[in-house]
């Protein structure tokens, strides 16, 4: 029997109502296709969603919307996706960053949405490396970062062709990896190029009301085109016969069929839904990297405390270490991301009513998931305090007589356990599988991947992933 309110057959069923799934759904609905999106949870957005506690809304995932360009800029990922989805630029209400920084013990590099600032910072701090840096940037500009074919190549090796200072190498990799690498220590050069372009060539912006602006736009557009979205409706099994997916069994036991299926659940997770695959399918491709994040609401604005930057990517070791957190440590506080959502150019008439401070660091999935509830709550409190101290050490010193703890209005924290619960990603892996399937194909000829494990990351990248796979295979 079908789930209540659903017919039994659709041209396309999309698994997951994240950015990629919604964008793919819109693209298909624009072409007149009959589309159903199934989402196991009660909120859209996937890794980039929001939640409310005591009336206060918290974004998750979104530090910034990358790939920012001003209105009217042509030939960029942002303008391409808006054209494909037929969404007006102004609807996003994008407000550009003030400026950000990469902070290492012996050096700092400022950058903004104007690439020339980063160039000047590299020239000033690494005069012997500036020519190599410009050559690297030139190579990335010539690449097609959204090419769906091609194998993996080492980003570390590619960068070393141009830069021979380990410190500068690490400083460039720190923000790029934190915003898009599922792989420890290294990443695919194509992935590196995508992230380098999105962070440094284009830059950061944020809708005034946060990620819910983007989610609302996508949901409303999909609905207006006749698309169907079913929440709290997860997929339990993908049935296969020969080389085709034939049906879906849902969590409630009902069955649906579709001509094509697009999964945004992840490469490994999708394979393990298929009844023709072993339970441990793709065991060597499970992502190992997860994060924890503290979110603090405080009285006043960051600028009152001398905090004027938008995002700080920090590292306190001699060398930057991007890898899984060893068992028994729970969190690695030696590197991470500090984000101040207030520090965007919202205009003279607008500002967030409260200050917000977010601190992200790498964390150990197994340790967090093994804790009993009381111990889990206690360890969250411990690591909240620790990460706040880390952040305060990286931020400009508070004005004399100011104690930040006195300004805290509310706080929350998510862990790998939270990530796994609400995304379904094995190991709570933020960026999914280690090796991406760029062309979006699977072992079944009518089952495709989009989103994190297809390889386009971030909000803009996820939407482009859904669009590109819909255009290539489903239209």
C-alpha positions as a printed Julia matrix, in Angstrom:
475×3 Matrix{Float64}:
  0.0    0.0     0.0
  1.24   3.54   -0.65
  1.87   5.92    2.23
 -1.23   7.95    3.05
 -1.78  10.71    0.52
  0.72   9.39   -2.04
  0.1    7.81   -5.42
  2.16   4.74   -6.19
  4.25   5.77   -9.24
  6.22   8.9   -10.17
  8.49   9.85  -13.02
 11.2   10.77  -10.49
 11.53  10.24   -6.76
 14.19  12.23   -4.92
 15.52  10.95   -1.61
 16.29  13.89    0.69
 14.96  17.45    0.92
 18.31  19.15    1.3
 19.61  21.86   -1.03
 20.56  19.39   -3.76
 17.27  17.51   -3.62
 15.14  20.66   -3.67
 17.14  22.2    -6.52
 16.89  19.02   -8.59
 13.17  18.87   -7.87
 12.67  22.43   -9.09
 14.67  21.81  -12.25
 12.6   18.73  -13.06
  9.29  20.39  -12.19
 10.16  23.32  -14.44
 10.38  20.79  -17.28
  6.95  19.44  -16.42
  8.15  16.26  -14.75
  6.18  14.56  -11.99
  8.46  14.69   -8.94
  8.18  13.49   -5.36
 10.75  14.4    -2.7
 10.92  12.11    0.34
 12.48  13.37    3.57
 12.93  11.27    6.7
 12.97  14.26    9.05
 10.5   17.06    9.66
 12.69  19.89    8.32
 14.23  20.58    4.92
 17.81  21.65    4.35
 19.81  18.6     5.36
 23.27  19.76    6.46
 22.15  23.36    6.0
 19.06  23.81    8.1
 17.94  25.62   11.25
 16.08  24.96   14.48
 14.45  26.93   17.28
 14.9   26.83   21.06
 12.77  29.15   23.21
 11.88  31.18   20.14
 15.5   31.8    19.16
 16.51  30.48   15.74
 19.87  28.79   15.2
 21.41  28.05   11.81
 23.32  24.81   11.4
 25.79  24.28    8.6
 25.63  27.83    7.27
 28.54  29.97    8.38
 28.3   31.73    5.05
 26.88  31.21    1.62
 29.97  30.88   -0.56
 30.32  31.82   -4.25
 29.0   35.32   -3.57
 29.03  37.75   -6.49
 27.27  41.13   -6.8
 24.03  41.33   -8.72
 24.57  41.38  -12.47
 27.8   39.37  -12.45
 27.69  36.86  -15.28
 29.14  33.41  -15.79
 29.5   32.39  -12.14
 28.03  29.44  -10.2
 25.58  31.63   -8.27
 24.14  33.34  -11.33
 24.0   30.03  -13.19
 21.96  28.29  -10.52
 19.56  31.22  -10.11
 18.95  31.23  -13.85
 18.41  27.46  -13.89
 15.97  27.65  -10.98
 14.34  30.88  -12.19
 14.82  32.54   -8.84
 15.58  36.3    -8.8
 18.9   37.38   -7.29
 17.27  39.83   -4.87
 15.15  37.07   -3.35
 18.25  35.67   -1.62
 18.83  38.97    0.23
 22.58  38.35    0.18
 24.69  40.58    2.42
 28.47  40.4     1.84
 31.03  39.74    4.56
 33.07  42.47    6.22
 36.27  40.44    5.97
 37.8   37.23    7.26
 41.17  35.86    8.36
 43.34  32.75    8.39
 45.11  32.73   11.78
 48.22  30.63   12.45
 50.68  31.06   15.35
 53.33  32.86   13.31
 51.22  34.48   10.61
 47.79  35.77    9.65
 46.27  36.34    6.23
 43.24  38.59    5.77
 40.88  38.04    2.88
 37.55  39.4     1.66
 35.29  39.17   -1.35
 37.99  41.1    -3.24
 40.69  38.59   -4.19
 43.29  41.33   -4.44
 43.34  41.6    -0.62
 44.51  37.99   -0.26
 47.07  38.55   -3.04
 48.49  41.56   -1.19
 48.56  39.66    2.11
 50.48  36.78    0.53
 52.89  39.23   -1.11
 53.52  40.98    2.22
 53.93  37.84    4.33
 55.41  35.47    1.74
 57.27  37.65   -0.78
 59.18  34.68   -2.21
 55.92  32.79   -2.82
 53.74  35.43   -4.47
 54.63  34.44   -8.03
 53.83  30.82   -7.3
 50.61  31.82   -5.58
 49.53  33.84   -8.61
 50.42  30.92  -10.88
 48.29  28.58   -8.73
 45.39  31.05   -8.88
 45.82  31.29  -12.65
 45.71  27.52  -13.05
 42.53  27.32  -10.98
 40.9   30.1   -13.02
 41.49  28.09  -16.19
 39.95  24.92  -14.79
 36.35  23.86  -15.22
 35.6   23.1   -11.57
 32.21  21.6   -12.36
 33.48  19.03  -14.83
 31.62  15.8   -14.09
 34.26  13.48  -15.52
 37.85  12.89  -14.49
 39.65  10.93  -11.81
 41.16  12.06   -8.56
 44.44  13.97   -8.39
 46.22  15.19   -5.25
 45.62  18.81   -4.31
 48.73  18.79   -2.13
 50.87  17.77   -5.09
 49.21  20.35   -7.33
 49.8   23.17   -4.83
 53.42  22.1    -4.29
 54.05  22.63   -8.01
 53.67  26.36   -7.32
 54.3   26.88   -3.58
 57.23  25.48   -1.61
 56.61  27.1     1.77
 54.8   24.59    4.05
 53.29  27.39    6.13
 51.59  29.07    3.19
 50.48  25.69    1.89
 48.84  24.87    5.23
 47.23  28.32    5.47
 45.56  27.89    2.09
 44.37  24.38    2.89
 42.88  25.25    6.3
 39.75  27.13    5.13
 39.39  25.07    1.97
 39.43  21.79    3.89
 37.17  22.97    6.7
 34.61  24.05    4.13
 34.74  21.04    1.87
 37.13  18.13    2.37
 35.94  14.65    3.29
 39.51  13.41    3.11
 42.19  13.67    5.79
 45.41  15.57    5.05
 44.75  15.91    1.31
 41.87  16.32   -1.13
 41.1   15.97   -4.8
 42.51  18.91   -6.76
 39.17  19.38   -8.51
 37.5   19.7    -5.09
 40.25  22.06   -3.97
 39.68  24.23   -7.05
 35.92  24.37   -6.42
 36.44  25.49   -2.83
 39.31  27.89   -3.63
 37.13  29.64   -6.2
 34.09  29.75   -3.94
 35.97  31.12   -0.89
 38.67  33.35   -2.38
 37.71  34.34   -5.94
 34.04  34.92   -5.08
 33.55  35.0    -1.33
 31.06  35.0     1.53
 27.6   36.41    2.03
 24.63  35.69    4.25
 20.91  36.32    3.94
 19.83  38.61    6.76
 17.48  35.96    8.14
 19.97  33.14    7.61
 19.65  29.8     5.88
 15.87  29.66    6.25
 15.64  32.29    3.48
 17.21  29.85    1.02
 15.16  26.89    2.24
 11.92  28.88    2.04
 12.7   30.04   -1.51
 13.39  26.5    -2.7
 10.36  24.99   -0.97
  8.0   27.67   -2.27
  9.35  27.41   -5.82
  9.07  23.61   -5.84
  5.54  23.73   -4.46
  4.44  26.42   -6.93
  5.49  24.16   -9.82
  3.35  21.28   -8.58
  6.16  19.33   -6.95
  5.29  17.05   -4.05
  7.3   16.81   -0.84
  6.59  14.27    1.88
  8.2   14.87    5.28
  8.82  12.24    7.98
  8.85   9.74    5.16
 12.16   7.94    4.92
 13.28   5.25    2.51
 14.05   1.84    4.03
 14.96  -0.16    0.92
 15.67   0.4    -2.76
 14.66  -2.76   -4.63
 16.67  -3.78   -7.68
 16.2   -6.25  -10.48
 19.04  -6.72  -12.93
 20.54  -3.31  -13.61
 17.56  -1.18  -12.57
 15.97   0.08   -9.38
 12.38  -1.09   -9.45
 10.73   0.13   -6.24
 11.18   1.86   -2.88
  9.97   0.53    0.43
  9.38   3.38    2.89
  9.87   3.36    6.66
  6.15   2.82    7.14
  6.25  -0.34    4.99
  4.51   1.13    1.94
  5.94   0.81   -1.58
  6.44   3.35   -4.36
  7.85   3.02   -7.87
  9.57   5.51  -10.15
 11.15   5.68  -13.59
 14.25   7.3   -12.04
 15.5    7.8    -8.5
 17.84  10.55   -7.35
 19.42  10.03   -3.94
 21.05  12.74   -1.86
 21.54  10.37    1.08
 25.22   9.76    0.31
 27.11   7.24   -1.78
 27.64   4.59    0.9
 24.26   5.17    2.49
 22.49   4.83   -0.88
 24.36   1.63   -1.74
 23.31   0.14    1.6
 19.66   0.93    0.88
 19.85  -1.26   -2.22
 18.73  -4.85   -1.66
 21.21  -6.17   -4.24
 24.19  -4.86   -2.26
 25.8   -6.35    0.87
 25.15  -4.76    4.25
 28.75  -3.55    4.38
 28.79  -2.13    0.84
 31.53   0.48    0.2
 32.99  -0.09    3.66
 36.25   1.53    2.57
 34.53   4.71    1.43
 32.87   5.8     4.68
 33.86   9.32    5.68
 35.81   9.65    8.91
 35.62  13.4     9.54
 33.0   14.93   11.79
 32.61  18.23   13.61
 31.17  19.7    16.74
 29.95  23.27   17.01
 29.01  25.66   19.78
 26.48  28.43   19.15
 26.26  31.31   21.61
 23.76  34.17   21.65
 25.02  37.17   23.6
 23.98  40.67   24.55
 25.14  43.45   22.24
 27.03  43.39   18.96
 30.47  41.87   18.26
 31.86  45.25   17.19
 31.25  46.55   20.73
 33.79  43.96   21.87
 36.27  44.82   19.12
 35.3   41.76   17.06
 34.89  43.01   13.51
 35.85  40.05   11.32
 33.28  37.71    9.81
 35.04  34.33    9.91
 38.37  33.22   11.37
 39.96  29.94   10.3
 42.48  29.15   13.02
 45.24  26.68   13.71
 47.41  26.6    16.84
 49.83  23.82   15.86
 53.12  24.26   14.05
 51.56  22.35   11.12
 47.88  22.23   10.26
 46.39  18.82   11.03
 43.12  17.94    9.3
 42.31  14.36   10.24
 40.06  12.21   12.36
 40.18  12.84   16.09
 41.85   9.97   17.97
 39.77   7.8    20.28
 39.58   9.19   23.79
 39.95  12.87   22.81
 36.35  13.68   21.67
 37.35  17.07   20.18
 40.48  18.51   18.57
 40.55  22.15   19.72
 43.81  23.0    17.93
 42.1   24.17   14.74
 38.67  25.2    13.61
 36.35  27.96   12.49
 35.07  30.98   14.41
 32.06  32.68   12.84
 30.32  35.93   13.81
 27.01  36.03   11.9
 26.48  39.7    12.83
 29.5   40.77   10.8
 27.93  41.02    7.37
 26.91  44.2     5.61
 23.18  44.15    6.34
 22.86  47.87    5.67
 22.38  50.84    7.94
 18.81  49.96    8.86
 19.33  46.31    9.83
 21.33  44.32   12.33
 20.73  41.07   14.18
 19.04  41.82   17.49
 21.56  39.76   19.44
 25.19  38.87   19.01
 26.08  35.38   17.83
 29.33  33.45   18.08
 29.87  30.02   16.53
 32.92  27.83   17.09
 33.49  24.7    14.99
 36.12  22.02   15.59
 36.8   18.44   14.55
 35.34  15.7    16.75
 35.35  11.93   17.27
 32.08  10.31   16.22
 32.49   7.03   18.11
 33.38   8.7    21.4
 30.37  11.02   21.3
 27.96   8.26   20.28
 29.14   5.87   23.01
 28.21   8.22   25.86
 25.19   7.67   28.07
 22.81  10.63   28.17
 24.05  12.12   31.45
 27.7   11.79   30.41
 26.86  13.19   26.97
 25.33  16.31   28.51
 28.3   16.74   30.84
 30.86  16.4    28.03
 28.97  18.91   25.93
 29.18  21.38   28.79
 32.89  20.7    29.22
 33.7   21.14   25.55
 31.51  24.19   25.24
 33.65  25.87   27.89
 36.89  24.66   26.3
 35.96  25.86   22.81
 34.84  29.22   24.13
 38.3   29.67   25.66
 39.87  28.71   22.34
 37.74  31.28   20.52
 38.45  34.06   22.99
 42.19  33.42   22.58
 41.87  33.9    18.8
 39.63  36.97   18.91
 40.85  40.48   19.8
 41.11  41.02   23.55
 37.93  42.16   25.26
 37.7   45.74   26.54
 39.04  46.16   30.07
 36.53  45.08   32.67
 34.42  43.07   30.2
 33.63  39.45   30.99
 32.06  37.64   28.06
 30.28  35.12   30.28
 28.18  37.94   31.73
 26.8   38.69   28.26
 25.7   35.16   27.33
 21.94  34.92   26.75
 21.67  31.38   25.42
 23.88  28.61   24.1
 23.67  25.28   22.34
 26.04  22.72   20.89
 25.8   19.98   18.32
 28.09  16.97   18.02
 28.73  14.1    15.58
 25.87  12.3    17.28
 23.56  15.16   16.25
 24.94  15.13   12.7
 24.34  11.42   12.29
 20.83  11.63   13.7
 19.65  14.4    11.39
 21.6   13.63    8.19
 21.93   9.84    8.29
 25.62  10.18    7.36
 27.59   7.22    8.68
 30.21   8.3    11.23
 28.45  11.68   11.34
 30.71  12.57    8.41
 29.97  16.2     7.57
 31.21  15.93    4.0
 30.23  12.32    3.42
 32.26   9.68    1.63
 35.99  10.04    1.1
 35.83   9.45   -2.65
 33.19  11.3    -4.65
 31.23  10.06   -7.65
 31.56  13.12   -9.87
 29.26  11.91  -12.62
 26.53  10.97  -10.15
 26.1    7.41  -11.42
 25.61   4.28   -9.32
 25.62   0.54  -10.07
 21.98   0.84  -11.18
 21.24   2.57  -14.46
 18.25   4.59  -13.2
 19.6    5.47   -9.73
 21.74   8.61   -9.44
 23.53  10.56   -6.73
 23.43  14.29   -6.04
 24.7   16.46   -3.21
 27.63  15.84   -0.92
 28.91  12.62   -2.47
 28.54  13.81   -6.04
 31.17  16.33   -5.04
 29.77  19.87   -5.19
 29.81  21.28   -1.66
 28.42  24.25    0.2
 24.93  25.66   -0.35
 25.66  26.91   -3.85
 27.54  23.73   -4.76
 24.78  21.48   -3.44
 22.15  23.27   -5.51
 24.37  23.1    -8.59
 24.85  19.39   -7.98
 21.12  18.78   -8.02
 20.71  20.92  -11.12
 23.6   19.31  -13.02
 22.46  15.73  -12.37
 18.84  16.59  -13.22
 19.93  18.24  -16.49
 22.31  15.48  -17.47
 20.34  12.33  -16.73
 16.74  13.1   -15.88
 15.66  15.65  -18.5
